[in-house]
Amino acid sequence: MAEPTTDTGTVRVARRGEEADARLGTVRRTPPLPAGEASRPGRRQALELLNAQDAPPAVRATLGGGMPCESGSPACINCPAGPGARCTSGAFSTKQGYRRYRIVMTVLVLAAVVFALGHLAWDNPMPLGTRGFWLIAELRATSLIAMAVVAIAQAMATISFQTVTSNRIITPSIMGFESLYVAIQTSVIYFLGAAGITVLVGTGQFILQILAMVGLSLLLYGWLLSGKYANLQVMLLVGIILGGGLGSVSTFMQRLLTPSEFDILTARMFGSISKADADYFPIALPLVALACLGLWLNARRLNIMALGRETCINLGIDHKHQTIIMLVLVSVLMAVSTALVGPMTFFGFLVATLTYQLIGTHDHRRLFPAAALLGFVVLCGAYFVMNNVFYAQGVVSIIIELVGGSLFLFVILRKGRLQ
C-alpha cells in the first residue's frame, strides 16, 4: 500500500501555527486588573505591551520597569542573544546594560562623596574634629547644599523638558527664565542706581523673582497650550522671542549705566554658587523637593510621552494635560535654580547629554538619579579643582558654560546623531 502523501506547505503552516500559539501563551499572560482599573483607557493595551517580548525597549521600560530575568524563568524565543537566552522586560534590554548602570552609579556615588568631603575638609586650617574645624565646615556646607539644589533642579528639569518637547538639543532656558532674571537685575540698578543692590538681597526679592519666572511660564502655557489650536512648537518660538526681547531691553539699559553701576551688575549676571544664601534654603528646598517628587511620580508617563504624541494618546494618557503639568514643574525647578545662583545656560544640557551617553536607557526612573548625581559631581568637582588647585573659583561657571556650549555645537554639527 502506498504511503499517504504529506503536503509540505500544510505542515509548515501547522508548525507556524503551533509556534504562534506557544508564543501567545507566553506573551499574553496579562496580570489581573484591580477593581475599577479595567475600564481605564489603554490600560489593557499597556499591559499586553508589557508582556510582549517584541515590544520596543522604551515601551517595555515604560510599562515594566522590572529587573533582569532571574534564573529559571521562561526563555524568550525571540531573544537577540539566541534561543534559550533570557531577555529583560525592564529599563535595560540586556544584563550587560544593567551591570553597566550599576557600575556608573557606584562610581558617581563615590565621586560625589569624595568631592563633598574634600570641599568640607580640604585646606581647613583647624585640626580635624575641633570646634573651629566644624564651624568652617558648616560655612562651606552652605555652598555644598546650593550645589546639590542646582544640580538636581537643572538635571531633572532639562531631561523632563527634552522629553516633553521630543528634542534633545534644547534646554528650559529657551523659555526666557534667565533673560527675565537679567532684566530684573538690570532694571533695579537702572532705576535705583548702585544703592538698588540692597533691594536684591533678602528672601523677599528671592520669592518675587521665583513668582515672576513661574508666572511668565504659566502665562505662556495657559495662552499657547490651551484651546483648539494649542501648539508646543509655537510656544517654544514665542519663548525664544520673549527671551530675545528681554535681552535687548536689558542691553539697552546696561548701555545707559555708569561704569561703577555696570561693574556691580556684571557681578550678578553670571551664575555663581557664592550668591546662594542660607536664608533662601527654607524656601528653595521645599519647592525643589515637591517639583522633583512630582516629576518622579510621573516618570512612567514621561517614558510614554517619549514615544510620541500618538502613542501617548493610544495608551490612555492625556498628552496636552500631561505636557502642561510637566512644564509647570520644570518652570518651578528652573526658577528656583536661577534665582538662587544666577543663570547657568548650558549646565543642564551638559549634564543631560552626558547622562544619556553613560546610562543607555530611556527609563526616567533611572535617568533622574543618575543625572542628579552626575550634575553634583560636575559642579562640586569643578569648584573643588578650580578653588584648591588653580585658585580661580570665580571662573567655574564660565568654564562650565564654555564646555556645555562646545558640546551643544558638537551635537548640532552631528545633526543630533549623538544618542
CORMO-V167594 format. One record per residue. N is the residue number from 0. RES is the residue in one small letter. PHI is phi in degrees with one decimal (NA if undefined). Layout:
# CORMO-V167594
n=N res=RES phi=PHI
n=N res=RES phi=PHI
This chain:
# CORMO-V167594
n=0 res=m phi=NA
n=1 res=a phi=-73.5
n=2 res=e phi=-70.4
n=3 res=p phi=-65.5
n=4 res=t phi=-81.5
n=5 res=t phi=-118.1
n=6 res=d phi=-75.8
n=7 res=t phi=-60.2
n=8 res=g phi=-62.2
n=9 res=t phi=-65.1
n=10 res=v phi=-62.4
n=11 res=r phi=-63.5
n=12 res=v phi=-63.7
n=13 res=a phi=-63.8
n=14 res=r phi=-63.4
n=15 res=r phi=-62.9
n=16 res=g phi=-64.4
n=17 res=e phi=-64.0
n=18 res=e phi=-63.5
n=19 res=a phi=-64.7
n=20 res=d phi=-63.5
n=21 res=a phi=-63.6
n=22 res=r phi=-66.1
n=23 res=l phi=-64.0
n=24 res=g phi=-65.6
n=25 res=t phi=-87.3
n=26 res=v phi=-76.8
n=27 res=r phi=-96.1
n=28 res=r phi=-82.8
n=29 res=t phi=-80.8
n=30 res=p phi=-64.0
n=31 res=p phi=-64.4
n=32 res=l phi=-86.4
n=33 res=p phi=-63.8
n=34 res=a phi=-61.0
n=35 res=g phi=88.1
n=36 res=e phi=-91.5
n=37 res=a phi=-66.0
n=38 res=s phi=-87.8
n=39 res=r phi=-67.8
n=40 res=p phi=-61.2
n=41 res=g phi=81.6
n=42 res=r phi=-67.9
n=43 res=r phi=-65.1
n=44 res=q phi=-62.1
n=45 res=a phi=-64.7
n=46 res=l phi=-69.5
n=47 res=e phi=-67.2
n=48 res=l phi=-63.6
n=49 res=l phi=-59.0
n=50 res=n phi=-92.1
n=51 res=a phi=-79.0
n=52 res=q phi=-70.4
n=53 res=d phi=-94.6
n=54 res=a phi=-71.1
n=55 res=p phi=-58.5
n=56 res=p phi=-56.3
n=57 res=a phi=-64.9
n=58 res=v phi=-67.8
n=59 res=r phi=-65.0
n=60 res=a phi=-67.6
n=61 res=t phi=-67.2
n=62 res=l phi=-100.1
n=63 res=g phi=-93.0
n=64 res=g phi=70.3
n=65 res=g phi=-83.2
n=66 res=m phi=-103.7
n=67 res=p phi=-56.1
n=68 res=c phi=-59.7
n=69 res=e phi=-80.8
n=70 res=s phi=-63.1
n=71 res=g phi=91.6
n=72 res=s phi=-76.4
n=73 res=p phi=-58.0
n=74 res=a phi=-79.1
n=75 res=c phi=-91.2
n=76 res=i phi=-73.6
n=77 res=n phi=-107.8
n=78 res=c phi=-63.5
n=79 res=p phi=-64.4
n=80 res=a phi=-79.5
n=81 res=g phi=118.4
n=82 res=p phi=-59.3
n=83 res=g phi=89.7
n=84 res=a phi=-79.3
n=85 res=r phi=-108.2
n=86 res=c phi=-94.6
n=87 res=t phi=-109.1
n=88 res=s phi=-118.4
n=89 res=g phi=-115.1
n=90 res=a phi=-73.5
n=91 res=f phi=-123.2
n=92 res=s phi=-80.3
n=93 res=t phi=-136.9
n=94 res=k phi=-67.0
n=95 res=q phi=-62.8
n=96 res=g phi=-64.4
n=97 res=y phi=-68.1
n=98 res=r phi=-64.3
n=99 res=r phi=-63.3
n=100 res=y phi=-61.6
n=101 res=r phi=-64.0
n=102 res=i phi=-65.5
n=103 res=v phi=-61.9
n=104 res=m phi=-64.8
n=105 res=t phi=-64.1
n=106 res=v phi=-63.4
n=107 res=l phi=-65.7
n=108 res=v phi=-63.4
n=109 res=l phi=-62.9
n=110 res=a phi=-64.3
n=111 res=a phi=-63.7
n=112 res=v phi=-65.3
n=113 res=v phi=-63.0
n=114 res=f phi=-66.9
n=115 res=a phi=-65.4
n=116 res=l phi=-65.4
n=117 res=g phi=-63.8
n=118 res=h phi=-65.1
n=119 res=l phi=-81.1
n=120 res=a phi=-108.8
n=121 res=w phi=-67.3
n=122 res=d phi=60.1
n=123 res=n phi=-83.5
n=124 res=p phi=-70.1
n=125 res=m phi=-89.0
n=126 res=p phi=-61.2
n=127 res=l phi=-62.1
n=128 res=g phi=93.0
n=129 res=t phi=-79.4
n=130 res=r phi=-65.5
n=131 res=g phi=-63.5
n=132 res=f phi=-61.9
n=133 res=w phi=-72.4
n=134 res=l phi=-66.2
n=135 res=i phi=-67.5
n=136 res=a phi=-63.9
n=137 res=e phi=-66.1
n=138 res=l phi=-65.3
n=139 res=r phi=-72.7
n=140 res=a phi=-65.2
n=141 res=t phi=-60.3
n=142 res=s phi=-67.4
n=143 res=l phi=-66.6
n=144 res=i phi=-64.4
n=145 res=a phi=-61.7
n=146 res=m phi=-61.0
n=147 res=a phi=-63.7
n=148 res=v phi=-63.0
n=149 res=v phi=-65.8
n=150 res=a phi=-63.4
n=151 res=i phi=-66.0
n=152 res=a phi=-64.5
n=153 res=q phi=-66.1
n=154 res=a phi=-65.9
n=155 res=m phi=-68.1
n=156 res=a phi=-66.3
n=157 res=t phi=-67.5
n=158 res=i phi=-63.5
n=159 res=s phi=-64.6
n=160 res=f phi=-64.0
n=161 res=q phi=-66.5
n=162 res=t phi=-68.4
n=163 res=v phi=-63.9
n=164 res=t phi=-86.7
n=165 res=s phi=55.4
n=166 res=n phi=-149.2
n=167 res=r phi=-95.8
n=168 res=i phi=-116.4
n=169 res=i phi=-124.0
n=170 res=t phi=-127.9
n=171 res=p phi=-61.0
n=172 res=s phi=-61.3
n=173 res=i phi=-65.0
n=174 res=m phi=-82.7
n=175 res=g phi=92.4
n=176 res=f phi=-61.3
n=177 res=e phi=-73.5
n=178 res=s phi=-64.7
n=179 res=l phi=-66.8
n=180 res=y phi=-61.2
n=181 res=v phi=-64.9
n=182 res=a phi=-64.5
n=183 res=i phi=-65.9
n=184 res=q phi=-61.9
n=185 res=t phi=-66.7
n=186 res=s phi=-63.5
n=187 res=v phi=-62.0
n=188 res=i phi=-71.4
n=189 res=y phi=-66.9
n=190 res=f phi=-86.8
n=191 res=l phi=-107.9
n=192 res=g phi=79.3
n=193 res=a phi=-61.9
n=194 res=a phi=-67.2
n=195 res=g phi=-67.9
n=196 res=i phi=-61.3
n=197 res=t phi=-68.8
n=198 res=v phi=-70.6
n=199 res=l phi=-87.9
n=200 res=v phi=-121.2
n=201 res=g phi=115.5
n=202 res=t phi=-69.8
n=203 res=g phi=-61.2
n=204 res=q phi=-68.5
n=205 res=f phi=-63.3
n=206 res=i phi=-66.4
n=207 res=l phi=-63.3
n=208 res=q phi=-65.9
n=209 res=i phi=-63.0
n=210 res=l phi=-63.0
n=211 res=a phi=-64.5
n=212 res=m phi=-68.8
n=213 res=v phi=-66.4
n=214 res=g phi=-61.8
n=215 res=l phi=-61.9
n=216 res=s phi=-66.6
n=217 res=l phi=-63.3
n=218 res=l phi=-62.9
n=219 res=l phi=-67.1
n=220 res=y phi=-66.4
n=221 res=g phi=-67.3
n=222 res=w phi=-84.4
n=223 res=l phi=-106.1
n=224 res=l phi=-114.3
n=225 res=s phi=-119.1
n=226 res=g phi=96.5
n=227 res=k phi=-70.1
n=228 res=y phi=-107.4
n=229 res=a phi=-62.9
n=230 res=n phi=-147.8
n=231 res=l phi=-68.6
n=232 res=q phi=-65.7
n=233 res=v phi=-63.8
n=234 res=m phi=-61.4
n=235 res=l phi=-64.2
n=236 res=l phi=-64.7
n=237 res=v phi=-65.4
n=238 res=g phi=-62.2
n=239 res=i phi=-63.4
n=240 res=i phi=-65.5
n=241 res=l phi=-64.3
n=242 res=g phi=-62.8
n=243 res=g phi=-65.1
n=244 res=g phi=-65.3
n=245 res=l phi=-63.8
n=246 res=g phi=-64.2
n=247 res=s phi=-67.3
n=248 res=v phi=-63.0
n=249 res=s phi=-63.0
n=250 res=t phi=-62.5
n=251 res=f phi=-61.7
n=252 res=m phi=-68.3
n=253 res=q phi=-63.8
n=254 res=r phi=-69.6
n=255 res=l phi=-96.0
n=256 res=l phi=-82.0
n=257 res=t phi=-75.3
n=258 res=p phi=-56.2
n=259 res=s phi=-67.1
n=260 res=e phi=-66.7
n=261 res=f phi=-65.8
n=262 res=d phi=-64.8
n=263 res=i phi=-64.5
n=264 res=l phi=-67.1
n=265 res=t phi=-59.4
n=266 res=a phi=-64.9
n=267 res=r phi=-101.6
n=268 res=m phi=-88.4
n=269 res=f phi=-108.6
n=270 res=g phi=-66.8
n=271 res=s phi=-152.8
n=272 res=i phi=-65.1
n=273 res=s phi=-64.7
n=274 res=k phi=-73.6
n=275 res=a phi=-66.6
n=276 res=d phi=-113.5
n=277 res=a phi=-60.9
n=278 res=d phi=-68.4
n=279 res=y phi=-82.0
n=280 res=f phi=-62.3
n=281 res=p phi=-59.7
n=282 res=i phi=-96.1
n=283 res=a phi=-70.8
n=284 res=l phi=-62.1
n=285 res=p phi=-62.4
n=286 res=l phi=-63.6
n=287 res=v phi=-65.1
n=288 res=a phi=-63.2
n=289 res=l phi=-66.9
n=290 res=a phi=-65.3
n=291 res=c phi=-65.7
n=292 res=l phi=-62.9
n=293 res=g phi=-61.9
n=294 res=l phi=-67.4
n=295 res=w phi=-65.3
n=296 res=l phi=-66.6
n=297 res=n phi=-101.8
n=298 res=a phi=-61.4
n=299 res=r phi=-67.4
n=300 res=r phi=-66.3
n=301 res=l phi=-64.0
n=302 res=n phi=-59.4
n=303 res=i phi=-70.5
n=304 res=m phi=-63.6
n=305 res=a phi=-66.7
n=306 res=l phi=-81.4
n=307 res=g phi=116.1
n=308 res=r phi=-64.1
n=309 res=e phi=-64.2
n=310 res=t phi=-62.4
n=311 res=c phi=-59.5
n=312 res=i phi=-67.0
n=313 res=n phi=-63.0
n=314 res=l phi=-90.8
n=315 res=g phi=91.1
n=316 res=i phi=-102.1
n=317 res=d phi=-75.3
n=318 res=h phi=-63.3
n=319 res=k phi=-65.2
n=320 res=h phi=-63.6
n=321 res=q phi=-67.5
n=322 res=t phi=-62.3
n=323 res=i phi=-63.3
n=324 res=i phi=-60.8
n=325 res=m phi=-62.8
n=326 res=l phi=-68.5
n=327 res=v phi=-65.3
n=328 res=l phi=-63.4
n=329 res=v phi=-62.9
n=330 res=s phi=-64.1
n=331 res=v phi=-64.0
n=332 res=l phi=-62.9
n=333 res=m phi=-67.8
n=334 res=a phi=-64.2
n=335 res=v phi=-64.8
n=336 res=s phi=-62.9
n=337 res=t phi=-67.9
n=338 res=a phi=-68.9
n=339 res=l phi=-78.8
n=340 res=v phi=-124.5
n=341 res=g phi=101.3
n=342 res=p phi=-72.1
n=343 res=m phi=-137.7
n=344 res=t phi=-61.4
n=345 res=f phi=-101.7
n=346 res=f phi=-65.6
n=347 res=g phi=-62.1
n=348 res=f phi=-63.2
n=349 res=l phi=-60.6
n=350 res=v phi=-66.8
n=351 res=a phi=-62.9
n=352 res=t phi=-64.8
n=353 res=l phi=-65.2
n=354 res=t phi=-64.5
n=355 res=y phi=-58.4
n=356 res=q phi=-71.9
n=357 res=l phi=-83.2
n=358 res=i phi=-85.9
n=359 res=g phi=72.1
n=360 res=t phi=-146.5
n=361 res=h phi=-101.8
n=362 res=d phi=-76.9
n=363 res=h phi=-69.4
n=364 res=r phi=-69.8
n=365 res=r phi=-95.2
n=366 res=l phi=-69.4
n=367 res=f phi=-59.9
n=368 res=p phi=-64.1
n=369 res=a phi=-66.7
n=370 res=a phi=-65.9
n=371 res=a phi=-63.2
n=372 res=l phi=-64.5
n=373 res=l phi=-64.0
n=374 res=g phi=-62.1
n=375 res=f phi=-67.0
n=376 res=v phi=-64.0
n=377 res=v phi=-64.3
n=378 res=l phi=-70.2
n=379 res=c phi=-68.1
n=380 res=g phi=-63.9
n=381 res=a phi=-64.5
n=382 res=y phi=-67.1
n=383 res=f phi=-65.7
n=384 res=v phi=-67.9
n=385 res=m phi=-68.5
n=386 res=n phi=-81.1
n=387 res=n phi=-104.1
n=388 res=v phi=-106.9
n=389 res=f phi=-103.3
n=390 res=y phi=52.5
n=391 res=a phi=-139.5
n=392 res=q phi=-63.4
n=393 res=g phi=-67.7
n=394 res=v phi=-99.1
n=395 res=v phi=-61.1
n=396 res=s phi=-62.7
n=397 res=i phi=-65.5
n=398 res=i phi=-66.8
n=399 res=i phi=-62.0
n=400 res=e phi=-65.2
n=401 res=l phi=-65.1
n=402 res=v phi=-65.7
n=403 res=g phi=-64.0
n=404 res=g phi=-65.1
n=405 res=s phi=-65.0
n=406 res=l phi=-64.4
n=407 res=f phi=-60.1
n=408 res=l phi=-64.5
n=409 res=f phi=-62.1
n=410 res=v phi=-65.9
n=411 res=i phi=-61.4
n=412 res=l phi=-66.8
n=413 res=r phi=-84.5
n=414 res=k phi=60.3
n=415 res=g phi=73.4
n=416 res=r phi=-79.7
n=417 res=l phi=-76.5
n=418 res=q phi=-109.5
